[in-house]
Amino acid sequence: MGVIQISKDDHLTLTQTEAFKTSLIVVSAREVEVLQLISRGLTVKEIAEELHLSTHTIISHKKNLVEKFDARNAIDLIVKAIKVSVISVF
């Protein structure tokens, strides 16, 4: 399991395990919200409506998350986020 620390600037810092052993990923609280909504199967438009943001902002968050997790697609992103305990399936 990854180690999660909440910092003063409301970001989550996690030390990754398994395939990410030497990586450190910083995930904002908003990015965690976006991850959770992606994992529920919501579209970019639905996430934008839920969070009262533009679709462009959601696309940017998703793009940044894919880069941070070195994910190939949304499914890979969610699997990796679950593996390091950023989100859970329950």
C-alpha positions as CSV (number, residue, x, y, z in Angstrom):
1,M,0.0,0.0,0.0
2,G,1.1,3.6,-0.6
3,V,1.7,6.0,2.2
4,I,-0.6,9.0,2.1
5,Q,0.1,12.2,3.8
6,I,-2.1,15.3,3.8
7,S,0.0,18.4,3.5
8,K,-0.8,22.0,4.5
9,D,-1.8,22.9,1.0
10,D,-4.5,20.3,0.8
11,H,-2.6,18.0,-1.5
12,L,-2.1,14.3,-1.0
13,T,1.5,13.0,-1.3
14,L,1.9,9.4,-1.8
15,T,4.9,7.1,-2.0
16,Q,4.1,4.5,-4.7
17,T,4.7,0.8,-4.4
18,E,5.0,-2.0,-6.9
19,A,5.7,-0.7,-10.4
20,F,6.1,2.8,-9.0
21,K,8.6,2.1,-6.2
22,T,10.9,5.1,-6.8
23,S,8.2,7.6,-7.7
24,L,6.5,10.3,-5.7
25,I,3.2,11.5,-6.9
26,V,1.4,14.6,-5.6
27,V,-2.4,14.5,-6.2
28,S,-4.6,17.4,-5.3
29,A,-7.9,17.0,-3.5
30,R,-9.7,18.0,-6.7
31,E,-7.8,15.4,-8.7
32,V,-8.9,12.8,-6.2
33,E,-12.5,13.9,-6.8
34,V,-12.0,13.6,-10.5
35,L,-10.4,10.1,-10.1
36,Q,-13.4,9.0,-8.0
37,L,-15.9,10.2,-10.6
38,I,-14.0,8.6,-13.4
39,S,-14.0,5.3,-11.5
40,R,-17.8,5.6,-11.2
41,G,-17.9,5.7,-15.0
42,L,-18.9,9.3,-15.4
43,T,-18.1,11.1,-18.7
44,V,-16.1,14.3,-18.8
45,K,-19.3,16.3,-19.3
46,E,-21.0,14.5,-16.3
47,I,-17.9,15.2,-14.1
48,A,-17.8,18.8,-15.1
49,E,-21.5,19.2,-14.2
50,E,-21.0,17.4,-10.9
51,L,-18.1,19.6,-9.9
52,H,-19.4,22.8,-11.5
53,L,-16.4,23.1,-13.7
54,S,-15.8,23.4,-17.4
55,T,-15.2,20.3,-19.5
56,H,-11.8,21.8,-20.4
57,T,-10.8,21.8,-16.8
58,I,-11.8,18.2,-16.4
59,I,-9.9,17.2,-19.5
60,S,-6.9,19.0,-18.1
61,H,-7.2,17.2,-14.7
62,K,-7.5,13.9,-16.5
63,K,-4.5,14.6,-18.7
64,N,-2.4,15.6,-15.7
65,L,-3.5,12.5,-13.8
66,V,-2.6,10.2,-16.7
67,E,0.8,11.8,-16.9
68,K,1.4,11.6,-13.1
69,F,0.4,7.9,-12.9
70,D,2.1,7.1,-16.2
71,A,-1.2,5.5,-17.3
72,R,-2.0,4.3,-20.8
73,N,-5.8,5.1,-20.5
74,A,-8.5,5.8,-18.0
75,I,-8.8,2.1,-16.9
76,D,-5.0,1.9,-16.3
77,L,-5.2,5.2,-14.4
78,I,-8.0,3.9,-12.1
79,V,-6.2,0.6,-11.5
80,K,-3.0,2.4,-10.6
81,A,-4.8,4.9,-8.3
82,I,-6.4,1.9,-6.5
83,K,-3.1,0.1,-6.1
84,V,-1.6,3.1,-4.3
85,S,-4.7,3.7,-2.2
86,V,-5.6,7.1,-3.7
87,I,-9.1,5.8,-4.3
88,S,-10.9,2.6,-3.2
89,V,-13.5,0.5,-4.9
90,F,-15.8,0.5,-1.9
